[in-house]
């Protein structure tokens, strides 16, 4: 038993030793397994990155570039090329096995992409009626250019240069053609260098003579022309010249300018955004590439504008063009297209000096106008002041949308010259009354036209309102002077004496007062009637005439009321003629009958 137990104990010890050995072997096997799995993962990634599957080869060699699988396998080829380059940098020998295959596939892909993109670019040369080049169709193939940029820079440059050359010519050709056709639908009659505000309004006799400037409303009148800068018109579809010609439609220059520059704005924004996305550029590089494409077109447009402006004398058209540019510049900024900023500045640098020159010419023409050479004069509003009123209200209403101080200064100079001109013409009338009628008619007309378009608190409106009020008050005094001048003079003298404490001197005026009372009582009705008729004949604006009559009658009542107060003084209270005084309330009731109703 002892031997058996000893043997069993010995066996147990050997079993324990074997278990430990097995544990050690198991741990070592686990480590080897993990190491082999890690190696397999790394090698799998390497092999997967290097192995060229048959699907890739088939797609690159056989599939048309427009098929989705070509684009998918091209992206796969790009990824494998990058992986091989990375492994080659690490010295991986296996790369040599696939390098030749990948290079052949890359060359084939580059050739197919080059041919496809160049064909697309050449297809833009086909004539199109809407002046929009469909380059955005290339955007869904933008990875093609990125592939070329990463794998064949020479081909990428060739395509970019071809795109620039082709599109530059196409844009230039399209816009030169469009501009030429557009100018054929401009109004045949445009302002000329003699069509200035101060030019004498006489039409030459004869069949071929130029019509009178007064009949050419578009030169100084805004009319509906201002709608070109309204939001709906500003971004309306561009004009189609051949359609306009068929319908025998004609347009002012600002409408043609708007259409031309809206087409330019639209295409330039589209072109800039396409360039940034397709050619993978931004900042100064995008700006340079855009100007390589559009530079010739923009230069041609500027030269055409410069040439047109050299013989343009339509200040309203030029001013509307300025405001069109200001609005288009804001639209380009909202679309995040800064590439046109310099162009807008160049256009404004052409428009502003021309506008100022035309305005200066008009100022000078009014300044140098000799009233004696204007022929027969009458007290109605003068055609030169009407031109000014229409012209000034047009510019003020446009300027209110985007205020500009320089414009207001120029209009201020013009206003001063027109005011001086009105005074010079008024001086040609012999009587002060006629002078005042002429001044009031002109101020009233200018004020009325300005208030239709300008704000009530504008400088022009305030200025002419003050002038009108001052001349109206003077005219009322002039109007009342013949029939009631003696009464007015006596009231002023008597009030002055009373104020100085010399009322006793009124006792010597009894005979004069008696004559005034009886003269007024016998003639006031006929005088008021004559006065009303005179006013209504003198003023072209019925409402203005009515206002003057009411002002005159109100002043007459005030004077007669003051006359009553003077006669109530102790020195004149016992005057027998006081009984013949007309009751002030009765006078007011009677005068109301003479107030014309509008």
C-alpha positions, 0 to 999 in steps of 0.5 A: 500500500505504501508503494502504491500510494508513493507511486500515486503521489509521484504520478500526481506531481508529474500531472501538475508539472504537465499542466503547467507546461500546457499552460505555458504552451497555451499562452505562447500559442495565444501570443503567436495567434494575436501576432499572426492576426495583426500581421494578417490585418496589416498585410490584408490592408496592404494587399487590398490597397495594391491589388487591382481588381478586374472590375476596375480594369474593365471600367477604366478600359471599356466603360464610357466616362458618363457611366456612374461605374466609371466615376466610381472606379476612377475614384478607386484608381485614384485611391490605389495610386495614392496608396502605392505612392505611400507604400513606395515611400516606405520601401515596400517591394510589392509596389513594383508588381502593380506599378505598371498596371496602375500607370497604364490604367492612369494613362488610359483614364487621363486620355478618356477624361481629356477627350471628354472634357475637351469635347464638352468645352468645344460644344459650348461653341454652338450658337445659343439664343439665350446668351447663357453658356451651359458650363454648369453641366460639367460640375457633376464631372468635377472629380475628373479635373481633380483626378487630373490635378493629382495625376497629370498636371500638364493635362489639367493645365491644358484643359484649363487653358483651353477652357479659358481660351474658348470661353473668353472668345465665346463670351466676347463674341456673344456680348459683342453680338448682343450689344450690337443688336441691343443698340438697334432697338434704342429710341431713334431720337436721343438728346443732343448737345444742343438739347439743354435746359436754357436753349430757346424753344423754337422749332425750325420750319421744314419737313426734316426739321428737328421737333421742338425741345418742349415736345421731347418729354423724355429729355427732362421728364422721368415719366415711367423711366424710373421703373427700370430701378424698381425691384421687379424691373431690375431683375426682369428677363433680359431684352431679346433684340430680334423679338423687340425688332419684330414688334417694332419696340424701342427703349431708352438707353437705361433699359438697354444698359440694364438688360446688358448688365443684368446678363453680364451680372448673371453670367459672371456670377455663374462663371465665378462660382463654376470656376471656384468649384470645378477648378478647385480655386479660391481667393486671388487665384479664382479672381485671376482665373475669372478675369482670364475668362471674362476680362476681354468681354468686360474691357469691350463693354467698358470701351462701348460704354465710354464711346457711347457716353462721349456723345450722350447728353441725357442726364436722366439716362446716365443717372439711372445707369449709375443707380442700376450699377449701385444695385447690381453691385449689391446683388453681386455682393449678396451672391458672394461674387467679389470678382466684379467689384473692380468692373463696377468701379470702372463703370461708375468712373465713366458714368459719374463724370459724364453726369456731372458734365451734362448737369454743368452744361445745363447750369451754364445754359440757364446762366447764359440765357438772355430773357430778351432773346426769348421772344414774347413774354407772358405771365404763365409758367416759363418752359425753362422753369417747367423743364427744370421742375421736371428734371429736378424732381426726376433726379431728386426722386431717383436720388432718394433711393440711394442718397448721394451728396454730390448730386444734391450739390449739383442740383443746388447749383442748378436751382440757384441759376433757375431762381436767378433766371426767373428773376431776370425774366420777371424784370422784363415786365414793366409793372410790379404786379405782372412781375409778381404774377410771373414769379408766383406762377413759376414758383407754384408750378415748380413746387407742384411738380417737385411735390409729386415726386420729391419728399415734402421735407426736401431742400428744393420743396422747402426753398420754393415754398418759402419763395412762393409764400413771400411773393404771394404776400407781396402780390396780395398787398399789391392787389389790395393797393388800388381799391383799398390802398388809402384805407390801408395807409390810413390804418397804418398811420393811425396805429402808429400815432396811437402807439406813440401816444399822439392820438390827438392828431387824429382829430384833423383827419375827420374829412379824410376818414369820412371820405374813406368810409363812404368810398369803401361803402360805395365801391367795395363790392365792385372792387372785390368782384374785379379783384377776384376776376383779375386773380382768376385770369392771372394764375394758371393754377386754379387752386393757387388763384383761389388761395390768393383770393382767400388770402386777399379777402382775409387781409381785407377783413383784418384791415377793415377790423383794424379801421373799426378799432381806430374809429373807436378812439375818443378823437373819432368816436363822435364822427357822424360818418361812423353811422355809415360804417359796414358791420364787420360780421355783415362784411365777412358774410358778404365776402364769403360769397366771393370765395370761389369753390374748388 
